[in-house]
Amino acid sequence: MRRADLTSSIRAEALKLGFFKAGIVPARSLPPFAENHFNAWLANGFHGRMEYMERQAAKRRDPR
């Protein structure tokens, strides 16, 4: 499947599921200001009972 076709299929499915908008972007590491914010968010316990956020923090900082 071509990339454009895959993108169209994903967007169509998202809209069908009730999303207002859907977009596709390349996976990149967080910029420094966002990484600092994410680290503080975790340190303050704002992730609540979502323990996976802390367990998988490296993946959240850089999904590549």
NUDO-106852 format. One record per residue (C-alpha): z, x, y; residue number from 1. Coordinates in nm, 3 decimals. Layout:
BEGIN
((Z,X,Y),NUM) ...
REM end
This chain:
BEGIN
((0.000,0.000,0.000),1) ((-0.087,0.130,0.345),2) ((0.196,0.197,0.589),3) ((0.071,-0.072,0.831),4) ((0.060,-0.329,0.549),5) ((0.409,-0.237,0.436),6) ((0.538,-0.267,0.792),7) ((0.379,-0.609,0.829),8) ((0.525,-0.724,0.497),9) ((0.876,-0.610,0.591),10) ((0.856,-0.780,0.932),11) ((0.724,-1.104,0.780),12) ((1.004,-1.109,0.521),13) ((1.268,-1.042,0.787),14) ((1.140,-1.330,1.000),15) ((1.128,-1.553,0.693),16) ((1.493,-1.467,0.627),17) ((1.585,-1.577,0.979),18) ((1.591,-1.253,1.174),19) ((1.485,-1.296,1.536),20) ((1.322,-0.951,1.548),21) ((1.258,-0.669,1.306),22) ((1.150,-0.315,1.373),23) ((1.090,0.003,1.181),24) ((1.177,0.346,1.312),25) ((1.182,0.694,1.161),26) ((1.510,0.816,1.012),27) ((1.671,1.074,1.240),28) ((2.011,1.228,1.291),29) ((2.234,1.078,1.556),30) ((2.211,1.238,1.901),31) ((2.532,1.424,1.999),32) ((2.672,1.146,2.220),33) ((2.628,0.888,1.942),34) ((2.777,1.118,1.680),35) ((3.082,1.171,1.902),36) ((3.113,0.794,1.949),37) ((3.079,0.734,1.574),38) ((3.341,1.000,1.495),39) ((3.584,0.844,1.744),40) ((3.509,0.497,1.605),41) ((3.602,0.617,1.256),42) ((3.908,0.812,1.378),43) ((4.038,0.500,1.554),44) ((4.001,0.299,1.235),45) ((3.754,0.056,1.388),46) ((3.567,0.044,1.058),47) ((3.856,-0.166,0.922),48) ((3.832,-0.219,0.548),49) ((3.477,-0.085,0.530),50) ((3.592,0.234,0.355),51) ((3.235,0.323,0.268),52) ((3.170,0.396,0.635),53) ((3.413,0.686,0.620),54) ((3.317,0.791,0.265),55) ((2.950,0.803,0.357),56) ((2.991,0.925,0.715),57) ((2.750,1.216,0.666),58) ((2.475,0.975,0.556),59) ((2.542,0.762,0.863),60) ((2.519,1.064,1.092),61) ((2.190,1.176,0.937),62) ((2.013,0.932,0.700),63) ((1.735,1.179,0.618),64) 
REM end
